[in-house]
């Protein structure tokens, strides 16, 4: 769910709004999206620590406190019971903390939205593939398993139908 492309979209959406650099780290602590392109692919020790310990927030007071970190705040990205990564806001604590929890929640919301869209697209693809298969199969090839597959997608293929196609 926390793919690099989804993380990049989230960083692009949010970094311009708050005026601070934002990083998203994966479950290994690697920066997979950042408004500071030089940091992409680098290890963020603060994120790694946050993920290992289960902390709800990690404050970085100086750029030299943790390897690959800059002053700011970091929060886990949790969907359901699963921690997918970490979102960090770079800047002085007093400024960054104002946005931290908001960015954390917005990141979760955006990831759930992306996940829902991807799930719907996948379901549509499965339905389309089923309908295509149904239309090309000979009647003798349709068996109980195929009928049940259709019912699982709310399609009762045992009902007689007629199809008319027009082309201009």
C-alpha positions as CSV (number, residue, x, y, z in Angstrom):
1,X,0.0,0.0,0.0
2,X,2.9,2.4,0.7
3,X,4.4,2.3,-2.7
4,X,7.0,4.9,-3.8
5,X,4.6,6.4,-6.3
6,X,1.9,6.8,-3.6
7,X,4.4,8.3,-1.2
8,X,5.6,10.7,-3.9
9,X,2.0,11.9,-4.6
10,X,1.4,12.5,-0.9
11,X,4.7,14.5,-0.5
12,X,3.9,16.6,-3.5
13,X,0.3,17.3,-2.2
14,X,1.4,18.2,1.3
15,X,4.8,19.8,1.1
16,X,3.6,22.9,-0.8
17,X,0.8,23.5,1.7
18,X,2.9,23.6,4.9
19,X,6.1,25.2,3.6
20,X,8.3,22.5,5.3
21,X,10.2,19.6,3.8
22,X,8.4,16.2,4.2
23,X,9.9,12.8,4.0
24,X,8.2,9.4,3.9
25,X,10.1,6.4,4.9
26,X,9.2,2.7,4.3
27,X,9.2,-0.1,6.9
28,X,13.0,-0.4,6.6
29,X,13.6,3.3,7.4
30,X,14.6,4.2,3.8
31,X,13.4,7.5,2.5
32,X,11.2,6.6,-0.5
33,X,9.7,10.1,-1.0
34,X,10.9,13.5,-0.1
35,X,10.5,17.1,-1.0
36,X,14.4,17.2,-0.7
37,X,15.4,15.0,-3.7
38,X,18.9,14.5,-2.4
39,X,17.6,12.4,0.5
40,X,15.8,9.8,-1.6
41,X,17.0,6.3,-1.0
42,X,19.0,7.2,2.2
43,X,18.6,5.6,5.6
44,X,16.7,7.6,8.2
45,X,17.8,6.3,11.6
46,X,15.0,8.1,13.4
47,X,12.4,6.3,11.3
48,X,14.2,3.0,11.9
49,X,14.1,3.6,15.7
50,X,10.5,4.7,15.7
51,X,9.5,1.5,13.8
52,X,11.5,-0.8,16.0
53,X,10.3,0.7,19.3
54,X,6.7,1.4,18.4
55,X,6.9,5.1,19.5
56,X,4.1,7.4,18.5
57,X,6.4,10.3,17.9
58,X,10.1,10.9,17.5
59,X,11.5,14.3,17.9
60,X,14.9,15.0,16.3
61,X,16.5,18.0,18.0
62,X,19.5,18.4,15.8
63,X,20.8,17.3,12.4
64,X,23.6,15.2,14.1
65,X,21.3,13.4,16.6
66,X,20.5,10.4,14.3
67,X,22.1,9.1,11.1
68,X,20.4,10.5,8.0
69,X,18.1,12.8,10.0
70,X,17.4,16.5,10.2
71,X,15.8,18.5,12.9
72,X,12.1,17.9,13.0
73,X,9.4,15.4,14.0
74,X,8.5,11.9,12.8
75,X,5.3,9.9,13.1
76,X,4.3,6.4,12.2
77,X,1.9,5.8,9.3
78,X,-0.6,3.3,10.7
79,X,-3.5,1.9,8.8
80,X,-5.6,-0.5,10.8
81,X,-3.2,-2.3,13.1
82,X,-0.3,-2.2,10.6
83,X,2.5,0.4,10.6
84,X,3.4,1.0,7.0
85,X,6.2,3.5,7.4
86,X,7.0,6.9,8.9
87,X,6.3,10.5,7.8
88,X,8.7,13.2,8.9
89,X,8.5,17.0,8.8
90,X,11.8,18.8,8.7
91,X,12.2,22.1,10.7
92,X,12.4,23.6,14.1
93,X,10.4,21.6,16.6
94,X,8.0,24.4,17.4
95,X,7.1,24.8,13.8
96,X,7.2,21.2,12.6
97,X,5.1,19.8,15.5
98,X,2.2,22.1,14.5
99,X,1.9,20.1,11.3
100,X,3.1,16.7,12.4
101,X,-0.1,15.0,13.6
102,X,-2.2,16.7,10.8
103,X,0.3,15.4,8.2
104,X,0.3,11.9,9.9
105,X,-3.6,11.7,9.7
106,X,-3.8,13.1,6.2
107,X,-1.2,10.6,5.0
108,X,-3.3,7.8,6.5
109,X,-6.4,9.2,4.8
110,X,-4.7,9.6,1.4
111,X,-3.2,6.0,1.6
112,X,-6.7,4.5,2.5
113,X,-8.2,6.5,-0.4
114,X,-5.5,5.2,-2.8
115,X,-5.9,1.7,-1.5
116,X,-9.7,1.9,-2.1
117,X,-9.2,3.1,-5.6
118,X,-6.7,0.4,-6.4
119,X,-9.0,-2.3,-4.9
120,X,-11.9,-1.0,-7.0
121,X,-9.8,-1.0,-10.2
122,X,-8.7,-4.6,-9.4
123,X,-12.2,-5.7,-8.8
124,X,-13.3,-4.1,-12.1
125,X,-10.5,-5.8,-14.0
126,X,-11.5,-9.2,-12.5
127,X,-15.2,-8.6,-13.5
128,X,-14.2,-7.5,-17.0
129,X,-12.0,-10.6,-17.4
130,X,-14.8,-12.8,-16.2
131,X,-17.4,-11.3,-18.6
132,X,-14.9,-11.6,-21.5
133,X,-14.4,-15.3,-20.6
134,X,-18.1,-15.8,-20.2
135,X,-18.8,-14.3,-23.7
136,X,-16.2,-16.5,-25.4
137,X,-16.9,-19.8,-23.7
138,X,-19.0,-22.4,-25.4
139,X,-22.1,-23.3,-23.4
140,X,-20.8,-26.8,-22.8
141,X,-17.7,-25.4,-21.1
142,X,-19.6,-23.5,-18.4
143,X,-19.6,-25.6,-15.2
144,X,-20.7,-25.2,-11.6
145,X,-17.4,-23.5,-10.6
146,X,-17.7,-20.9,-13.3
147,X,-21.3,-20.2,-12.2
148,X,-20.2,-19.8,-8.6
149,X,-17.4,-17.4,-9.7
150,X,-20.1,-15.3,-11.3
151,X,-22.3,-15.3,-8.2
152,X,-19.4,-14.2,-6.1
153,X,-19.3,-11.1,-8.3
154,X,-23.2,-10.7,-8.1
155,X,-23.6,-12.0,-11.6
156,X,-26.1,-14.8,-12.1
157,X,-25.0,-16.3,-15.4
158,X,-27.8,-18.9,-15.3
159,X,-30.4,-16.4,-16.3
160,X,-31.0,-16.5,-20.1
161,X,-30.0,-13.3,-21.9
162,X,-29.8,-11.9,-25.4
163,X,-27.2,-9.4,-26.5
164,X,-27.6,-7.0,-29.4
165,X,-24.6,-5.0,-30.6
166,X,-24.8,-2.1,-33.0
167,X,-22.0,-0.4,-34.8
168,X,-22.2,2.8,-36.8
